[in-house]
Amino acid sequence: MSNYLGGDSWVAVGDDANWERGFENGIWGLKPQIEHHWKRLKSGDLVLFYCKAPVKGFVGAGIIRSKFRQTEPYWKEELKDGRVIWPFRFEFDVTHLIPLAKWQQLAISNRPYNTAILAGISPIKNPSTALKVLEALQFTKVKAAHPEKEIAATVFEIGKIQRMIVESNVAVDGDYLDVVWKRTIRSVPTFAFSIKTGKDIEPSIRPLKHAFDLWNSRPFLITSESSVPETGIIIEGPYHEFSENLKILTVPQVNDLYASKKKYFDLEERYGLR
């Protein structure tokens, strides 16, 4: 949790429709009346996402990357009125997020924390309060422990760099996908990932086939280099009709992809392009 102590902490407040739009590109906006808060925002600050309707609770968290002024409508109210209502905007990376379908049952109530919930955004005066909310949201984050969990966390991070909505342990037809990437918070998974570095790979292929059949997701199996021959035998057997759709990546390839993506991301951030 100490990674979040480097900057200030904030609560951003909106309804589910505007959060859904905000998560699509990692952007939030503020009205001119609270420009003074916008001026204080800086890269690395923590922001907690609070949904005011129809649920009332924290639904996720992120890290602020940049801020900018906008003259083009973005949210539904702005598009309807043909004018910008929230011109003072900031870009954020999602670090924690409860799946939209579970907001009603899993949103974190503010009652134990008594944080000021004001329109737009407001500062959290006590850093320990923000950390307590993050602790309550830990179940929404991939935890690295077992090697397969570590690679799942890497895939999770790549998805965030790609500006995708990322979820872990997603149920599909009685099985579970390790990680999925979605274009929007309500959409079905565009990319589906199963991770298996040891033997008995077939149970990890099965949910990918389900995701492909149900959602037309692009399926990826991540495995060790030594397991690639076994994988080839399996997909040419009972999964032969699915073999041309399944993409196989090795752990080193995923790590190389992350390193390249992260380097490019850091360069963009350094030069003010994010």
Disulfide bonds with the S-S distance in Angstrom:
none
